[in-house]
Each structure stands twice: as structure tokens, then as C-alpha cells.
């Protein structure tokens, strides 16, 4: 699967989810993660969709795989914080929440013009 095909599959899965076609969305993400197990975007999408469906075990598994691929991503740290909070582990939630804040501050320092222009 080419990178463009992979991204198209992830985009299609996200679109399916927005239309309420959750089984189709999850099937496409399983296909994406099987074809490209090193795809951060596929694992993160799987984490977010499973979290939205309250499938916390599946969300955590996918989020941990995404985090292993890129632990410096602000959004995956936020996702993990949200998952752990829902699972009732405040300490772990705070750990990932703090990491997300640090990454956000780091981005602000590295991209001051983007922040001044109000671009996120």
C-alpha cells in the first residue's frame, strides 16, 4: 500500500465514522494498521474512534501503539490523557496531560508567528 493509498483509507474511515458507519470505519482502520503497522495516523484514528464509541480497551491499545511510534505528538498525549481519565486513573491521565501541555508550550516557542496569527 502506497502512502497515498494509506492516507486515503484513513480519510475514508474517518468519513465513514462521521456518517455513523462505525463498523466500516473500524474495518478500514484495521486494514490500514495491518498494511502499515508503523502508521501513526492510522493508530491515532483508531484510538479516537474507539474512544468515541466508549471502547476504552481498544482505544487504549491503539493509542499506546501510536504513542510508541511518536511520543512527541501533542494530540496522542491528549488522547491518552482522556482515555486514562475515563478509565479512572487520574495519575496517568495527569501524566499524559502534562506531557501534552509541555509539547504545546514547545510548539508555541518554536512557532511564535503561528501563535501570533492565531493559527493552531
C-alpha positions as CSV (number, residue, x, y, z in Angstrom):
1,X,0.0,0.0,0.0
2,X,1.4,3.4,-1.0
3,X,1.5,6.3,1.4
4,X,-1.3,8.0,-0.6
5,X,-3.5,4.8,-0.6
6,X,-2.9,4.5,3.2
7,X,-3.9,8.1,3.8
8,X,-7.0,7.7,1.6
9,X,-8.0,4.7,3.6
10,X,-7.6,6.6,6.9
11,X,-9.6,9.5,5.4
12,X,-12.3,7.2,4.2
13,X,-12.5,5.6,7.6
14,X,-12.8,8.9,9.3
15,X,-15.5,10.0,6.8
16,X,-17.4,6.7,7.4
17,X,-17.3,7.4,11.2
18,X,-18.8,10.9,10.7
19,X,-21.6,9.3,8.8
20,X,-22.3,6.9,11.6
21,X,-20.9,3.9,9.7
22,X,-18.7,2.7,12.6
23,X,-18.3,-0.9,11.5
24,X,-17.0,0.2,8.1
25,X,-14.7,2.8,9.7
26,X,-13.2,0.3,12.1
27,X,-12.8,-2.3,9.4
28,X,-10.9,0.2,7.2
29,X,-8.6,1.2,10.1
30,X,-7.9,-2.5,10.9
31,X,-6.9,-2.8,7.2
32,X,-4.7,0.3,7.5
33,X,-2.9,-0.8,10.6
34,X,-2.4,-4.3,9.2
35,X,-1.0,-3.0,6.0
36,X,1.1,-0.3,7.7
37,X,1.7,-1.2,11.4
38,X,4.0,1.8,11.6
39,X,1.4,4.3,10.6
40,X,0.9,6.8,13.5
41,X,-2.1,8.3,11.7
42,X,-3.9,5.0,11.4
43,X,-3.4,4.1,15.1
44,X,-4.3,7.5,16.3
45,X,-7.5,7.5,14.2
46,X,-8.4,4.0,15.6
47,X,-7.8,5.4,19.1
48,X,-10.1,8.4,18.6
49,X,-12.9,6.4,17.0
50,X,-12.8,3.7,19.6
51,X,-12.7,6.3,22.4
52,X,-15.8,8.0,20.8
53,X,-17.5,4.6,20.9
54,X,-16.6,4.2,24.6
55,X,-14.5,1.1,23.6
56,X,-11.8,2.1,26.1
57,X,-9.7,-1.0,25.9
58,X,-9.4,-0.8,22.2
59,X,-8.8,2.9,22.3
60,X,-6.0,2.5,24.8
61,X,-4.4,-0.3,22.8
62,X,-4.4,1.8,19.6
63,X,-3.3,5.0,21.5
64,X,-0.4,3.2,23.0
65,X,0.7,1.9,19.6
66,X,0.5,5.4,18.2
67,X,2.4,6.8,21.2
68,X,5.1,4.2,20.7
69,X,5.5,5.5,17.2
70,X,5.6,9.2,18.1
71,X,5.6,10.1,21.8
72,X,6.3,13.7,20.9
73,X,2.9,14.3,19.4
74,X,0.7,16.7,21.4
75,X,-2.5,15.1,20.3
76,X,-1.7,11.5,21.1
77,X,-0.7,12.6,24.6
78,X,-4.0,14.4,24.9
79,X,-5.9,11.3,23.7
80,X,-4.1,9.1,26.2
81,X,-4.9,11.6,29.0
82,X,-8.6,11.5,28.0
83,X,-8.6,7.7,27.9
84,X,-6.9,7.3,31.3
85,X,-9.3,9.8,32.8
86,X,-12.3,7.8,31.5
87,X,-10.7,4.6,32.9
88,X,-10.5,6.3,36.3
89,X,-6.7,6.6,36.5
90,X,-6.2,10.2,37.3
91,X,-2.4,9.9,37.9
92,X,-1.8,8.5,34.4
93,X,-4.3,11.0,32.9
94,X,-2.3,13.8,34.5
95,X,1.0,12.4,33.3
96,X,-0.1,12.5,29.7
97,X,-2.0,15.8,30.1
98,X,1.2,17.4,31.5
99,X,3.2,16.0,28.5
100,X,0.7,17.5,26.1
101,X,1.0,20.9,27.8
102,X,4.8,20.7,27.6
103,X,4.6,19.8,23.9
104,X,2.1,22.7,23.3
105,X,4.4,25.2,25.0
106,X,7.3,23.8,23.0
107,X,5.4,24.4,19.8
108,X,4.5,27.9,20.9
109,X,8.1,28.7,21.5
110,X,9.2,27.2,18.2
111,X,6.4,28.8,16.1
112,X,5.7,32.2,17.6
113,X,4.4,33.7,14.4
114,X,1.8,30.9,14.0
115,X,0.6,31.7,17.6
116,X,0.5,35.4,17.0
117,X,-1.6,34.9,13.8
118,X,-4.0,32.7,15.8
119,X,-3.1,29.6,13.7
120,X,-3.2,26.3,15.6
